[in-house]
């Protein structure tokens, strides 16, 4: 890679604001807030509103639309 043109890649902690779940990962994002992680080191803290801990797809609380009902409505409407 070319030197001096890429942002610094470092370890950061993301925190889900809805559940309080935190995880450590790599990122180029910057934050003035910091947090002490389980390993005793201090990392930048970035907050997110939705993570795998709170998203309905990952928690199993996903709602599915009734696709069969939509098809039946279409067929009834257009006489198929």
N, CA, C and O of each residue as an XYZ file, in Angstrom:
320
protein
N       0.845     -1.185      0.000
C       0.000      0.000      0.000
C       0.884      1.240      0.000
O       2.003      1.230      0.512
N       0.355      2.299     -0.583
C       1.064      3.572     -0.567
C       1.084      4.137      0.839
O       0.087      4.058      1.557
N       2.195      4.699      1.232
C       2.334      5.273      2.561
C       1.701      6.666      2.621
O       1.811      7.450      1.679
N       1.032      6.962      3.754
C       0.524      8.302      4.011
C      -0.827      8.656      3.420
O      -1.301      9.771      3.636
N      -1.473      7.752      2.680
C      -2.760      8.104      2.085
C      -3.927      7.353      2.718
O      -5.083      7.707      2.484
N      -3.648      6.334      3.506
C      -4.707      5.522      4.096
C      -4.959      5.937      5.549
O      -4.023      6.313      6.256
N      -6.223      5.871      5.998
C      -6.501      6.176      7.409
C      -5.922      5.102      8.318
O      -5.706      3.966      7.895
N      -5.674      5.468      9.561
C      -5.102      4.523     10.526
C      -6.136      3.457     10.892
O      -7.266      3.777     11.262
N      -5.741      2.201     10.785
C      -6.598      1.073     11.147
C      -6.220      0.635     12.550
O      -5.055      0.330     12.808
N      -7.192      0.598     13.468
C      -6.913      0.265     14.861
C      -8.086     -0.499     15.463
O      -9.162     -0.585     14.870
N      -7.860     -1.045     16.639
C      -8.908     -1.738     17.377
C      -9.825     -0.702     18.027
O      -9.349      0.270     18.614
N     -11.146     -0.911     17.921
C     -12.149     -0.047     18.544
C     -13.224     -0.920     19.181
O     -13.368     -2.094     18.840
N     -13.971     -0.337     20.106
C     -15.086     -1.033     20.746
C     -16.372     -0.386     20.258
O     -16.524      0.833     20.338
N     -17.297     -1.193     19.754
C     -18.625     -0.721     19.367
C     -19.596     -1.065     20.492
O     -19.537     -2.154     21.064
N     -20.495     -0.123     20.806
C     -21.494     -0.350     21.845
C     -22.885     -0.137     21.267
O     -23.166      0.906     20.677
N     -23.752     -1.127     21.438
C     -25.149     -1.041     21.011
C     -25.900     -0.238     22.069
O     -25.988     -0.660     23.222
N     -26.448      0.932     21.678
C     -27.107      1.799     22.647
C     -28.432      1.228     23.150
O     -28.889      1.609     24.228
N     -29.055      0.331     22.401
C     -30.348     -0.198     22.833
C     -30.217     -1.355     23.825
O     -31.105     -1.564     24.651
N     -29.112     -2.110     23.748
C     -28.964     -3.258     24.654
C     -27.743     -3.172     25.558
O     -27.659     -3.906     26.543
N     -26.808     -2.306     25.252
C     -25.598     -2.200     26.044
C     -24.521     -3.199     25.648
O     -23.451     -3.223     26.257
N     -24.785     -4.025     24.639
C     -23.826     -5.027     24.153
C     -22.623     -4.329     23.530
O     -22.790     -3.392     22.750
N     -21.402     -4.777     23.866
C     -20.182     -4.198     23.322
C     -19.320     -5.289     22.703
O     -19.269     -6.413     23.203
N     -18.634     -4.940     21.594
C     -17.710     -5.885     20.978
C     -16.503     -5.149     20.421
O     -16.597     -3.990     20.018
N     -15.377     -5.833     20.405
C     -14.101     -5.293     19.960
C     -13.845     -5.741     18.534
O     -13.975     -6.923     18.217
N     -13.478     -4.793     17.666
C     -13.185     -5.102     16.275
C     -12.252     -4.039     15.719
O     -11.959     -3.057     16.401
N     -11.788     -4.218     14.511
C     -10.921     -3.249     13.865
C     -11.732     -2.260     13.047
O     -12.769     -2.618     12.489
N     -11.263     -1.003     12.971
C     -11.957      0.024     12.216
C     -11.020      1.195     11.953
O      -9.997      1.354     12.619
N     -11.390      2.013     10.964
C     -10.667      3.253     10.700
C     -11.401      4.451     11.269
O     -10.910      5.575     11.165
N     -12.569      4.241     11.868
C     -13.338      5.346     12.450
C     -12.635      5.892     13.680
O     -11.894      5.182     14.361
N     -12.882      7.169     13.952
C     -12.229      7.850     15.064
C     -13.282      8.282     16.081
O     -14.398      8.640     15.707
N     -12.929      8.249     17.356
C     -13.810      8.693     18.425
C     -12.977      9.274     19.555
O     -11.896      8.771     19.862
N     -13.483     10.334     20.170
C     -12.809     10.931     21.322
C     -13.142     10.165     22.604
O     -12.391     10.234     23.577
N     -14.254      9.440     22.611
C     -14.646      8.645     23.776
C     -13.793      7.378     23.836
O     -13.437      6.810     22.804
N     -13.474      6.951     25.038
C     -12.712      5.709     25.208
C     -13.380      4.843     26.264
O     -14.196      5.314     27.055
N     -13.015      3.571     26.257
C     -13.539      2.627     27.233
C     -12.441      1.610     27.545
O     -11.647      1.254     26.675
N     -12.406      1.149     28.793
C     -11.455      0.106     29.162
C     -12.099     -1.240     28.864
O     -13.181     -1.544     29.366
N     -11.435     -2.039     28.053
C     -11.967     -3.330     27.623
C     -11.572     -4.418     28.614
O     -10.782     -4.168     29.524
N     -12.108     -5.614     28.447
C     -11.892     -6.752     29.341
C     -10.425     -7.132     29.478
O     -10.030     -7.698     30.498
N      -9.610     -6.833     28.472
C      -8.192     -7.192     28.524
C      -7.352     -6.149     29.262
O      -6.135     -6.305     29.368
N      -7.985     -5.082     29.776
C      -7.289     -4.058     30.534
C      -6.794     -2.894     29.697
O      -6.332     -1.897     30.251
N      -6.877     -2.993     28.375
C      -6.454     -1.909     27.489
C      -7.594     -0.918     27.270
O      -8.765     -1.258     27.438
N      -7.242      0.310     26.895
C      -8.230      1.346     26.600
C      -8.346      1.498     25.093
O      -7.342      1.634     24.393
N      -9.597      1.474     24.592
C      -9.871      1.576     23.162
C     -10.868      2.698     22.906
O     -11.627      3.064     23.803
N     -10.879      3.259     21.673
C     -11.914      4.236     21.313
C     -13.285      3.559     21.354
O     -13.410      2.389     20.994
N     -14.323      4.298     21.794
C     -15.684      3.767     21.897
C     -16.562      4.403     20.831
O     -16.660      5.628     20.749
N     -17.198      3.574     20.020
C     -18.133      4.028     18.988
C     -19.506      3.456     19.313
O     -19.622      2.275     19.638
N     -20.547      4.279     19.229
C     -21.896      3.809     19.549
C     -22.689      3.580     18.266
O     -22.555      4.323     17.293
N     -23.510      2.543     18.285
C     -24.411      2.217     17.175
C     -25.799      1.954     17.744
O     -25.934      1.554     18.900
N     -26.820      2.175     16.943
C     -28.195      1.966     17.407
C     -28.641      0.523     17.263
O     -29.465      0.047     18.043
N     -28.101     -0.184     16.265
C     -28.505     -1.573     16.009
C     -27.259     -2.410     15.784
O     -26.365     -2.016     15.036
N     -27.202     -3.558     16.428
C     -26.112     -4.511     16.209
C     -26.731     -5.906     16.103
O     -27.954     -6.050     16.098
N     -25.894     -6.909     16.020
C     -26.405     -8.285     15.941
C     -27.129     -8.689     17.226
O     -27.902     -9.647     17.226
N     -26.885     -7.968     18.314
C     -27.538     -8.275     19.590
C     -28.973     -7.752     19.648
O     -29.786     -8.268     20.415
N     -29.296     -6.726     18.841
C     -30.630     -6.132     18.920
C     -31.417     -6.201     17.606
O     -32.609     -5.897     17.599
N     -30.784     -6.591     16.500
C     -31.482     -6.635     15.212
C     -32.438     -7.827     15.171
O     -32.055     -8.937     15.542
N     -33.669     -7.611     14.726
C     -34.665     -8.696     14.719
C     -34.242     -9.941     13.931
O     -34.620    -11.053     14.298
N     -33.478     -9.774     12.874
C     -33.057    -10.932     12.086
C     -32.194    -11.871     12.921
O     -32.342    -13.090     12.828
N     -31.298    -11.325     13.731
C     -30.376    -12.138     14.527
C     -30.981    -12.601     15.843
O     -30.562    -13.624     16.384
N     -31.953    -11.874     16.365
C     -32.552    -12.253     17.643
C     -33.678    -13.259     17.473
O     -34.132    -13.838     18.461
N     -34.142    -13.485     16.248
C     -35.212    -14.438     15.994
C     -36.600    -13.851     16.185
O     -37.582    -14.594     16.199
N     -36.703    -12.553     16.332
C     -37.992    -11.895     16.525
C     -38.443    -11.174     15.261
O     -39.189    -10.197     15.314
N     -37.971    -11.679     14.121
C     -38.290    -11.054     12.843
C     -39.740    -11.343     12.459
O     -40.231    -12.455     12.650
N     -40.416    -10.336     11.920
C     -41.790    -10.492     11.465
C     -41.779    -10.696      9.957
O     -41.120     -9.957      9.226
N     -42.504    -11.695      9.502
C     -42.577    -11.982      8.076
C     -43.918    -11.509      7.532
O     -44.960    -11.715      8.153
N     -43.878    -10.872      6.365
C     -45.107    -10.445      5.702
C     -45.788    -11.678      5.118
O     -45.122    -12.634      4.720
N     -47.085    -11.652      5.072
C     -47.852    -12.765      4.524
C     -47.818    -12.679      3.004
O     -48.682    -12.047      2.396
N     -46.826    -13.312      2.391
C     -46.643    -13.245      0.939
C     -47.803    -13.924      0.211
O     -48.230    -13.444     -0.839
N     -48.320    -15.030      0.746
C     -49.423    -15.737      0.111
C     -50.670    -14.871      0.040
O     -51.397    -14.919     -0.953
N     -50.925    -14.092      1.060
C     -52.080    -13.200      1.069
C     -51.969    -12.119      0.013
O     -52.977    -11.741     -0.584
N     -50.791    -11.621     -0.227
C     -50.588    -10.589     -1.242
C     -50.828    -11.142     -2.638
O     -51.433    -10.479     -3.480
N     -50.356    -12.354     -2.880
C     -50.563    -12.983     -4.182
C     -52.051    -13.227     -4.411
O     -52.558    -12.971     -5.503
N     -52.752    -13.717     -3.397
C     -54.188    -13.964     -3.525
C     -54.949    -12.675     -3.787
O     -55.879    -12.668     -4.594
N     -54.579    -11.588     -3.129
C     -55.220    -10.286     -3.360
C     -55.013     -9.826     -4.797
O     -55.935     -9.319     -5.436
N     -53.806    -10.005     -5.295
C     -53.497     -9.620     -6.683
C     -54.330    -10.419     -7.668
O     -54.910     -9.856     -8.596
N     -54.392    -11.737     -7.467
C     -55.168    -12.597     -8.372
C     -56.646    -12.265     -8.325
O     -57.321    -12.264     -9.355
N     -57.153    -11.982     -7.128
C     -58.562    -11.633     -6.989
C     -58.860    -10.290     -7.656
O     -59.895    -10.130     -8.303
N     -57.967     -9.346     -7.499
C     -58.153     -7.998     -8.048
C     -58.162     -8.017     -9.571
O     -58.973     -7.336    -10.198
N     -57.255     -8.802    -10.174
C     -57.139     -8.817    -11.634
C     -57.779    -10.048    -12.268
O     -57.570    -10.304    -13.454
N     -58.542    -10.803    -11.513
C     -59.324    -11.911    -12.032
C     -58.526    -13.032    -12.653
O     -58.935    -13.597    -13.667
N     -57.416    -13.354    -12.074
C     -56.573    -14.427    -12.621
C     -56.908    -15.731    -11.994
O     -56.303    -16.749    -12.328
